[in-house]
Amino acid sequence: MQNGYSPCYEVENIPRSFDVGDSIPYTPKSSGPRAYHGKMVTLAWGLAQSENYISAWLMQQFKPTAVTDIMKKMGIRSFIDPVPSIFLGTSDIKLEEMVGAYGTFANKGVYTKPMYVTRIEDKNGNVISRFTPKIEEVLSEEQAFLMLHLLQGVVRSGSGIRMRTTYNLNNQIGGKTGTTQNHSNGWFMGITPNLVGGVWSGWEDQSIHFETLGEGQGANMALPIMAIFLSKVYKDPQFGIMEADEFERPADFNIELDCEKVKRANSLRDNYRRVRY
């Protein structure tokens, strides 16, 4: 989106191959609904459905270093090998780093490094030392808001819909599921206007895993933990007021986010051009 793509930009949902130096190009498998194979779909739909075909298309438009560069700006300190397969989550990243990165979207594009200690006091309450987090503007407020819109789509109608249908969390929530090879690791990142959290579920020994995607996917292993956590937060008298919070729309934001409206407008424009011709 920093390069002009909108959430409603349409891409053909087909396999994409990468030349990785072997005799046979690497073609990632689909991870979305088969009914949409070969059809034109929006980038928003691709993220919501965790469709690898669309992620692969994006990876072909930009070099891997473009991805790793922005990841570093958003607080990822773990080593990320700048190869095409990074869009499949092939590099190990700490949960703390992921939470800090996702917090950038909620903080209007400003990265704030997670902190465990804000100050140290002696036994009499005297402050011995104070600590302030590292803060850096990484994205524009508009770009961060676009990402919030995309992540809310994951919960509204995508791979994170169980937040709504199973756990009845109907406030403004964005999220992203994640599942690694052989269903060994399940992830869910949850984002609300004033709270960002992440869940990793798995085992250090990657040979231990579920046998099926249905059991081992992030939506089944990790999402429920985040949903139950949020439910408890909202039932707490001290924090329950946060349930009504909403993501703040940037001033002068004028990008149409209703993809059906965009599609109709594009169709009318194309028809007009044909009539003029």
C-alpha positions in Angstrom: 0.0 0.0 0.0 3.0 2.3 0.4 3.4 1.8 -3.3 -0.1 2.7 -4.3 -2.0 -0.5 -4.1 -5.5 -0.3 -2.4 -7.2 -3.1 -0.4 -9.7 -3.4 -3.3 -7.1 -4.0 -6.0 -7.9 -7.2 -7.8 -5.5 -10.0 -8.7 -6.1 -13.4 -10.4 -6.1 -16.1 -7.8 -3.8 -18.6 -9.5 -0.6 -20.4 -8.7 2.7 -18.4 -8.8 6.1 -19.9 -9.2 9.5 -18.8 -8.1 12.9 -19.6 -9.6 15.0 -20.6 -6.6 18.0 -21.9 -8.6 16.8 -25.5 -8.9 15.7 -27.2 -12.1 12.0 -27.0 -11.0 10.5 -23.6 -10.0 8.9 -23.5 -6.5 5.2 -23.1 -6.5 3.5 -22.5 -3.1 0.3 -24.4 -2.5 -3.1 -22.7 -2.1 -4.3 -22.2 1.5 -7.7 -20.6 0.7 -11.1 -21.7 -0.6 -10.9 -23.8 -3.8 -14.1 -22.3 -5.1 -12.1 -19.0 -5.7 -9.3 -20.6 -7.7 -8.8 -18.8 -11.1 -11.1 -15.9 -10.1 -10.3 -12.3 -9.7 -10.1 -11.4 -6.0 -9.1 -8.4 -4.0 -6.0 -8.0 -1.9 -8.3 -7.6 1.1 -9.9 -11.0 0.4 -6.5 -12.6 0.0 -5.4 -11.5 3.4 -8.7 -12.3 5.1 -8.6 -15.9 3.7 -4.8 -16.4 4.2 -4.5 -17.3 0.5 -0.9 -18.1 -0.4 -1.6 -17.5 -4.1 -2.2 -13.8 -3.4 0.8 -13.5 -1.0 2.9 -15.0 -3.7 1.7 -12.5 -6.2 2.7 -9.7 -3.9 6.1 -11.3 -3.3 6.6 -11.2 -7.0 6.0 -7.5 -7.1 8.5 -6.6 -4.5 12.0 -7.9 -3.6 12.3 -9.9 -0.3 14.6 -7.2 1.0 11.7 -4.7 0.8 9.8 -6.9 3.2 12.7 -7.5 5.6 13.5 -3.8 5.7 10.1 -2.8 6.9 10.1 -5.7 9.3 13.3 -4.4 10.9 11.8 -1.0 11.2 8.8 -2.5 13.0 11.0 -4.1 15.7 11.8 -7.6 14.3 15.3 -8.3 15.6 15.4 -12.0 14.7 17.3 -13.0 11.6 15.1 -13.0 8.5 16.5 -14.6 5.5 15.5 -12.3 2.5 14.2 -15.1 0.3 10.8 -15.4 -1.5 9.5 -18.0 1.0 9.4 -15.4 3.9 5.7 -14.7 3.0 5.0 -18.3 4.2 6.5 -17.6 7.6 9.7 -19.7 7.1 11.8 -17.7 9.6 11.5 -17.9 13.3 10.3 -14.8 15.1 9.7 -14.1 18.7 6.2 -13.5 20.0 7.3 -10.3 21.7 8.6 -9.0 18.3 5.3 -9.8 16.6 3.2 -8.0 19.3 5.4 -4.9 19.0 5.1 -4.9 15.2 1.3 -5.2 15.2 1.2 -2.5 17.8 2.5 -0.2 15.1 -0.8 -0.4 13.3 -2.8 0.5 16.4 -0.4 3.3 17.2 -1.1 5.1 13.9 2.1 3.9 12.3 4.4 4.5 15.3 6.5 1.6 16.5 6.8 1.3 20.3 9.1 -1.3 21.6 7.4 -3.5 24.3 8.7 -3.0 27.8 8.5 -5.2 30.9 9.8 -2.6 33.4 8.9 1.0 33.4 10.6 2.1 36.7 12.5 0.7 39.7 11.7 1.9 43.2 13.4 1.2 46.5 11.6 -0.1 49.6 10.5 3.5 50.5 9.0 4.2 47.1 11.8 6.4 45.9 12.3 6.0 42.1 15.8 4.8 41.4 15.4 4.6 37.7 12.8 5.2 34.9 12.7 3.6 31.5 11.1 4.9 28.3 10.4 2.8 25.3 12.0 3.2 21.9 9.6 5.0 19.6 9.9 5.4 15.9 7.5 6.4 13.1 7.4 3.6 10.5 4.2 4.1 8.6 2.0 7.0 7.8 -1.2 7.2 9.8 -3.2 6.5 6.6 -1.2 3.3 5.8 -1.6 2.1 9.4 -5.4 2.6 9.2 -5.5 0.7 5.9 -3.8 -2.2 7.6 -6.3 -2.0 10.5 -9.1 -2.3 7.9 -7.5 -5.3 6.3 -6.9 -7.0 9.7 -10.6 -6.4 10.7 -11.6 -8.2 7.5 -9.8 -11.3 8.8 -12.2 -11.3 11.8 -15.3 -10.2 9.9 -15.3 -12.8 7.2 -11.9 -14.5 7.0 -9.8 -17.1 8.9 -10.4 -15.3 12.2 -14.2 -15.3 12.0 -14.5 -17.5 15.1 -13.8 -14.4 17.2 -17.3 -13.4 16.1 -19.2 -16.7 15.6 -17.8 -18.8 18.5 -16.8 -16.2 21.1 -19.3 -13.4 20.3 -16.7 -10.7 20.3 -18.5 -8.1 18.1 -16.4 -5.0 19.0 -13.7 -3.6 16.7 -11.1 -6.3 16.4 -8.5 -7.0 13.8 -6.4 -10.1 13.7 -4.3 -12.6 11.7 -4.0 -16.3 11.9 -0.8 -18.2 11.2 0.0 -21.9 10.6 3.4 -23.3 9.9 4.5 -26.4 8.0 3.1 -29.7 9.2 0.7 -27.8 11.5 3.6 -27.6 14.1 2.9 -24.0 15.1 -0.4 -22.0 15.4 -0.4 -18.2 15.7 -3.0 -15.6 16.3 -2.3 -11.9 16.5 -5.2 -9.8 17.9 -5.5 -6.0 17.7 -8.0 -3.6 19.2 -7.8 0.2 19.6 -6.1 0.0 23.0 -4.9 -3.5 23.3 -2.6 -5.7 21.1 -1.9 -9.3 21.9 -0.4 -12.4 20.4 -0.6 -16.1 20.9 1.8 -18.8 19.8 0.9 -22.4 20.4 3.2 -25.4 19.6 6.2 -27.2 20.9 9.9 -26.6 20.7 10.4 -30.0 19.1 8.8 -29.3 15.6 8.3 -33.0 15.1 5.4 -32.9 17.5 2.4 -31.6 15.7 -1.2 -32.2 14.8 -2.0 -34.5 11.9 -4.5 -32.3 10.1 -4.8 -28.6 9.2 -8.2 -28.4 10.9 -6.7 -29.3 14.3 -3.3 -27.6 13.8 -4.2 -24.3 12.3 -3.8 -21.0 14.1 -7.5 -20.4 14.1 -8.0 -23.6 16.1 -4.8 -23.7 18.3 -4.2 -20.0 19.1 -7.3 -17.9 18.3 -9.3 -19.4 21.2 -6.7 -18.3 23.7 -6.8 -14.7 22.5 -10.6 -14.7 22.4 -10.9 -16.0 26.0 -8.4 -13.5 27.1 -10.2 -10.6 25.5 -13.5 -11.8 27.0 -12.0 -11.8 30.5 -10.6 -8.3 29.9 -14.0 -6.9 28.9 -15.7 -8.5 31.9 -13.3 -6.8 34.2 -14.8 -3.5 35.6 -11.4 -1.8 35.3 -11.0 -2.5 31.6 -14.5 -3.3 30.3 -14.9 0.2 28.9 -12.3 -0.6 26.3 -14.8 -2.8 24.5 -16.6 0.3 23.1 -13.4 1.8 21.7 -13.0 2.3 18.0 -10.1 2.7 15.6 -9.6 6.4 14.8 -10.0 7.3 11.2 -7.3 9.7 9.9 -8.3 13.2 9.0 -9.0 13.7 5.3 -9.0 10.0 4.7 -10.6 9.5 1.3 -9.9 5.9 0.2 -12.9 3.9 -0.6 -12.8 0.7 1.5 -16.1 -0.9 0.3 -14.8 -3.1 -2.5 -18.3 -3.7 -3.9 -18.6 0.0 -4.5 -15.2 0.2 -6.1 -16.1 -2.7 -8.4 -19.3 -1.1 -9.5 -17.6 2.2 -10.1 -14.9 0.5 -12.2 -17.6 -1.3 -14.2 -19.5 1.9 -14.9 -16.2 3.6 -15.9 -15.3 0.8 -18.3 -18.7 0.8 -19.8 -18.5 4.5 -20.4 -15.2 4.2 -22.1 -16.5 1.5 -24.4 -19.6 3.7 -25.3 -17.3 6.6 -26.1 -15.1 4.5 -28.2 
